[in-house]
């Protein structure tokens, strides 16, 4: 099992926070500050899944890239990927 972690600063420019990795058993995303919207390559603040400061989500059997965007400012997102 391989565990990797990363920290991203999310702005109003969409950023990829998790790569397309078929071996990922779990992906944990935690928002350290601000409101961030996550989704696919076309994510916007209108169609994304909103995570507020302190929110976290666990995705099992990850198979697609995950992107994030914010309405404005700089917001910190922490990502932990657990691979098989």
Secondary structure as UniProt FT lines:
FT   STRAND          2..10
FT   STRAND          15..18
FT   TURN            22..23
FT   STRAND          24..31
FT   STRAND          36..39
FT   TURN            41..42
FT   TURN            45..47
FT   STRAND          49..51
FT   TURN            53..54
FT   STRAND          56..60
FT   STRAND          66..69
FT   STRAND          75..83
//
